[in-house]
Amino acid sequence: MSRSLGLPIVGRYAYQVGATFFGEEIIEAQNALRAAEIAALGLKEDDTLHVEMLEPVALFLPIPPEDVEFIAPQIVHYGLDTLAIDILGTSGWTDPQVLETVDLRHTTGVVATSFVGRTEDRNTSIQFREAYERHFQRSLISGVPALGYDTVLLLIEGLKGGAESPEEIRIAIEGLHEIEGAAGIYSLVDGRILRRTEVVYIDEGILLPVG
């Protein structure tokens, strides 16, 4: 997708599940972005590089909510937010628990995706989290339970009309539209389950639609 839009990718960085320190990956990404900018501007390593000369560059962090708590402060610690490097993310950054618990200065300025409906005071997402934590007596920190719940919800919705055979169930499910679950609002499009999302700018914990 990025290449089709003419957006070069200068590096990809993975980390071990459960990691809490990301200094090595952040520094490598910072150096790769800087090297790419120097090359694009026709400069040498020892040339003076003024921030205003930089082309738009970004660090894309498609990470789950439980990792934002650790990575976001380190992005600020290593100064990426002061180097004209935009931080882009997915729905992990706009998770209600992240917005409530992570220091606002560590998420402000991030552009990320958000599932429509998550900013309401009392929606299915919040109700599911409260019910989960009340039942299991522990904090819900993973998005997996909500996705499992929504999978069953879509199946139940497809069965409401009395479909019995596999073909009838398939047709019924493919006709689902705007079904609100714990992790988003779903529709079936061309045989694929899609969640309705929007791109937002995070400002002091508030999600502002972009565009």
C-alpha positions as CSV (number, residue, x, y, z in Angstrom):
1,M,0.0,0.0,0.0
2,S,2.7,2.5,1.0
3,R,4.7,1.9,-2.2
4,S,1.6,2.2,-4.4
5,L,1.2,5.7,-2.9
6,G,4.8,6.6,-3.6
7,L,5.8,6.5,0.1
8,P,9.2,4.8,0.5
9,I,9.7,2.5,3.5
10,V,13.3,2.9,4.9
11,G,13.1,0.2,7.5
12,R,11.1,-2.3,9.5
13,Y,11.7,-3.2,13.1
14,A,10.3,-6.0,15.1
15,Y,10.5,-6.7,18.9
16,Q,10.0,-9.7,21.1
17,V,6.6,-10.2,22.7
18,G,6.7,-8.9,26.3
19,A,9.6,-6.5,25.7
20,T,9.5,-3.3,27.7
21,F,12.7,-1.5,26.4
22,F,12.8,-0.3,22.8
23,G,15.8,2.0,22.7
24,E,17.7,0.0,20.1
25,E,14.8,-0.2,17.7
26,I,13.9,3.5,18.1
27,I,17.5,4.6,17.5
28,E,17.8,2.4,14.4
29,A,14.6,3.9,13.1
30,Q,15.7,7.4,13.8
31,N,19.1,6.8,12.1
32,A,17.4,5.2,9.0
33,L,15.0,8.2,8.7
34,R,17.8,10.7,9.0
35,A,19.9,8.8,6.4
36,A,17.1,8.7,4.0
37,E,16.4,12.4,4.3
38,I,20.1,13.3,3.8
39,A,20.2,11.2,0.7
40,A,16.9,12.7,-0.6
41,L,18.3,16.2,-0.1
42,G,21.6,15.4,-1.8
43,L,23.5,16.2,1.3
44,K,26.5,14.5,3.0
45,E,26.6,13.1,6.5
46,D,28.6,16.0,7.8
47,D,26.5,18.7,6.2
48,T,24.3,20.9,8.3
49,L,20.8,19.6,8.3
50,H,18.1,22.1,9.1
51,V,14.7,20.8,10.3
52,E,12.8,23.1,7.9
53,M,14.5,21.4,5.0
54,L,13.1,18.0,5.8
55,E,10.5,16.3,3.8
56,P,7.6,14.8,5.7
57,V,8.7,11.6,7.4
58,A,6.9,9.3,9.9
59,L,7.4,6.4,12.2
60,F,4.5,3.9,11.9
61,L,3.8,2.0,15.1
62,P,1.0,-0.6,14.6
63,I,1.2,-1.9,18.2
64,P,-1.3,-3.3,20.6
65,P,-2.6,-1.2,23.5
66,E,-0.6,-3.0,26.1
67,D,2.7,-2.0,24.4
68,V,1.8,1.7,23.9
69,E,2.3,2.2,27.7
70,F,6.0,1.3,27.3
71,I,6.8,2.6,23.8
72,A,5.1,6.0,23.9
73,P,7.3,7.4,26.7
74,Q,10.5,6.1,25.0
75,I,9.5,7.9,21.8
76,V,9.6,11.1,23.8
77,H,12.7,10.1,25.7
78,Y,14.7,9.7,22.5
79,G,13.4,12.9,21.1
80,L,11.6,11.6,18.0
81,D,8.8,14.0,18.7
82,T,11.1,17.0,18.3
83,L,12.8,15.9,15.0
84,A,9.9,16.6,12.6
85,I,9.1,12.9,12.7
86,D,5.4,12.3,12.8
87,I,4.1,9.3,14.8
88,L,1.5,7.2,13.1
89,G,-0.4,4.4,14.8
90,T,-3.3,2.0,14.7
91,S,-6.2,1.5,17.0
92,G,-3.9,0.5,19.9
93,W,-3.1,4.2,20.4
94,T,-6.8,5.2,20.6
95,D,-7.9,2.4,22.9
96,P,-10.0,3.9,25.8
97,Q,-7.7,2.4,28.4
98,V,-4.6,3.9,26.7
99,L,-6.2,7.3,26.6
100,E,-7.1,7.0,30.3
101,T,-3.8,5.7,31.7
102,V,-0.9,6.8,29.5
103,D,0.5,10.3,30.1
104,L,-1.2,12.7,27.8
105,R,2.0,14.2,26.6
106,H,3.1,10.8,25.3
107,T,0.1,10.4,23.0
108,T,-0.6,14.0,22.0
109,G,0.3,14.6,18.4
110,V,-0.1,11.0,17.3
111,V,-2.2,10.3,14.2
112,A,-3.9,7.0,14.4
113,T,-7.0,5.0,13.4
114,S,-10.0,4.7,15.7
115,F,-13.0,2.5,15.6
116,V,-16.1,4.6,15.2
117,G,-18.2,4.8,18.4
118,R,-15.3,4.4,20.9
119,T,-15.5,8.0,22.0
120,E,-19.1,7.8,23.4
121,D,-19.6,7.8,27.2
122,R,-21.5,4.5,27.2
123,N,-20.9,2.2,24.2
124,T,-20.5,-1.5,23.7
125,S,-16.7,-1.3,24.0
126,I,-16.8,0.2,27.5
127,Q,-19.7,-2.0,28.6
128,F,-17.8,-5.1,27.4
129,R,-14.7,-4.1,29.3
130,E,-16.6,-3.4,32.5
131,A,-18.4,-6.8,32.2
132,Y,-15.2,-8.6,31.5
133,E,-13.4,-7.1,34.5
134,R,-16.3,-7.7,36.8
135,H,-16.6,-11.3,35.8
136,F,-12.9,-12.3,35.7
137,Q,-11.8,-9.9,38.5
138,R,-8.8,-8.6,36.5
139,S,-8.0,-5.8,34.1
140,L,-8.7,-6.2,30.4
141,I,-5.4,-5.3,28.6
142,S,-5.8,-7.3,25.4
143,G,-8.1,-6.7,22.4
144,V,-8.4,-10.5,21.8
145,P,-11.4,-11.2,24.1
146,A,-13.4,-8.4,22.4
147,L,-12.6,-9.8,18.9
148,G,-13.7,-13.2,20.1
149,Y,-16.9,-11.8,21.5
150,D,-17.6,-10.0,18.2
151,T,-17.0,-13.1,16.1
152,V,-19.7,-14.9,18.0
153,L,-21.9,-11.9,17.9
154,L,-21.7,-11.8,14.1
155,L,-22.5,-15.5,13.9
156,I,-25.5,-15.1,16.2
157,E,-26.8,-12.1,14.1
158,G,-26.5,-14.3,11.0
159,L,-28.6,-17.0,12.6
160,K,-31.4,-14.7,13.8
161,G,-33.3,-15.1,10.5
162,G,-33.6,-18.9,10.9
163,A,-30.7,-19.9,8.5
164,E,-29.8,-23.5,8.9
165,S,-27.7,-24.8,6.1
166,P,-24.1,-23.6,5.6
167,E,-25.1,-21.8,2.4
168,E,-28.0,-20.0,4.2
169,I,-25.8,-19.0,7.0
170,R,-23.2,-17.6,4.6
171,I,-25.8,-15.6,2.7
172,A,-27.2,-14.3,6.0
173,I,-23.9,-13.3,7.4
174,E,-22.8,-11.6,4.1
175,G,-25.9,-9.4,4.5
176,L,-24.9,-8.0,7.8
177,H,-24.4,-4.2,8.0
178,E,-23.4,-1.8,10.7
179,I,-23.3,-4.4,13.5
180,E,-21.8,-2.8,16.7
181,G,-19.6,-5.1,18.7
182,A,-17.2,-4.7,21.6
183,A,-14.3,-3.8,19.2
184,G,-16.0,-1.8,16.6
185,I,-18.8,-1.5,14.1
186,Y,-18.8,-4.3,11.4
187,S,-20.2,-4.7,7.9
188,L,-19.7,-7.5,5.4
189,V,-18.2,-6.1,2.1
190,D,-17.4,-8.5,-0.8
191,G,-17.2,-11.4,1.6
192,R,-14.9,-9.6,4.0
193,I,-15.6,-8.5,7.5
194,L,-14.7,-4.8,7.8
195,R,-14.6,-2.6,10.8
196,R,-15.6,1.0,10.3
197,T,-12.6,3.2,11.2
198,E,-11.6,6.8,11.0
199,V,-8.2,8.6,11.1
200,V,-7.9,10.8,14.2
201,Y,-5.4,13.2,15.7
202,I,-4.9,12.7,19.5
203,D,-4.8,16.0,21.4
204,E,-4.7,15.8,25.2
205,G,-6.6,12.5,25.2
206,I,-9.3,13.8,22.8
207,L,-9.7,12.1,19.4
208,L,-10.1,14.7,16.6
209,P,-11.1,13.5,13.2
210,V,-8.6,14.2,10.5
211,G,-10.1,15.7,7.3
